[in-house]
Amino acid sequence: MEENTPMLREGKLAKVVQKVIDGKKERAVSFIGRVIKVKGAGENQTITLRQTLEGIEVDRIFPVMSPTITSIALVEEKKSATKKAKKKRVSKKK
């Protein structure tokens, strides 16, 4: 990943494209989600993105300087950052 990554802050919508190797094939997988956490600095920086898929929230942590990440781009930028949303726990009682 290049040094010119966009300014990532909580509340922004970002798209991360990652290379995935399946056997002999190599393909690019994109993950679009809201940035909920930015941690570390420099080579140790990680971002956490949250995406809602069919009503289920999926969180993924990406190391920014990983060699498998092809690109990081901002899709949408909000004026005010949103606070980190806590997941609601649902108990399954019978």
N, C-alpha and C positions, 0 to 999 in steps of 0.2 A: 504494500500500500504506500502511496506517495505521502510526502509530508504536507501536501496542500489539502488536508481534509477540511470540510466545512465546519463552521462554528456550531457545535452540537450542544444543545441545552435542553433541559426538561421541558416537555410540552410540544416540541416540534415533531412534525411527521417526517420520518426519514426512510430511505430505501437503501438496503444493503444487498449487494450482489456478491455471491460467494461461489467459488468453484467447487464442484463435487465430482469425485471420481467414482464411477460405477464400473468395476471391472476394468475394461480397456477404454471405456468411453469417459469423456470429460464433458460436463455440462454446467451451465450457470443457473443458480437458483437465487431468486430475489425474495426478499422479506421486507414488506412495508409495514411499519408500525410506529406508534407514538414513543418517543424517547421518554423513559421514566427515570433513568438514572445514568449519570456520567461519573465514572470513578477513575482515579489515578491521573497520571500525566506522562507525556512522552511515549516511550515504547510500552509502558505498562498500562496505558489507558484502555478502559473497557466501557462499552455502552450497553444498556439494557433496553430492548425494544419490546413493546406489548402490542399484539395484534389480536383482533377478535375474529375467530373462524367458526362460523355456524353456531354462535352463541357461547363458545368456549374461548376464554382468554388464554393466549399462549405468550409466555415470556421467553426471550432468547437473549443470551449474553454474548456479545461479539468483542473480541480483542481487536482494537483499531488497527494495529500494526501486523496483523496476521497475514502470512503470505497467501492464504486461500481467499482472502477478501479482495475482490476485483475493484469495487467502487462503493463509495458512500455518498449519497446525494440527498439534499433536502427537498422534499416534495411540497410541504406546506409549512409556513412559518406563522405561528400565532404571535400576537403582540404581547400577551402576558403568558408566562409559564404556568403550567398547571402543577399542582402538588401531586406527589406520588400517591396514587390510589391504592388503598389496601384491598386485598381480595376478601370477599365475603365467604365465610365458611358455611357450608350447608351440611347439616348432620342428617344421616340416613338412619332413621329409627323405624323399626318395624313393630 
